[in-house]
Amino acid sequence: MEKVYDIMKKHIVAVSEDTSMSAAIKLMETSRVPLLPVLRKGRIVGILTKECIKRQQANEQLKVSDCMKTDGIYFVEASDSVDDAARAMMQSNLPRLAVVNNKVDMECIGIVTATDVLKSKNKA
């Protein structure tokens, strides 16, 4: 059975808690991603989604930490199956998930997208 590690993208587009919201929005636009993992020393501490941004007014003073979602952070472990990733995406209603090395360290080591999962399933 194929694992998340086999299909994930190892290049992570992410931000830190101290990133300004304006910089995070620009990064989302230029990278064409619907959400960004928020990392502290390489570990996931939150996510920033387009929905988070929509709830905030344009304010140059805001930092990612003011807007990020910290509860219900959805992620998968690299050792999880592709089916596990698909289920987590369906439960979270998110098209991409952070991949962590394990649930204890929470080191973000990649990103898996719905497209990655679909491509994997089409190969089978």
Secondary structure, 3 states (H helix, E strand, C coil): CCEHHHHCECCCCCEECCCEHHHHHHHHHHHCCCEEEEEECCEEEEEEEHHHHHCCCCCCCCEHHHHCECCCCCEEECCCEHHHHHHHHHHHCCCEEEEECCCCCCEEEEEEEHHHHHHHHHHC
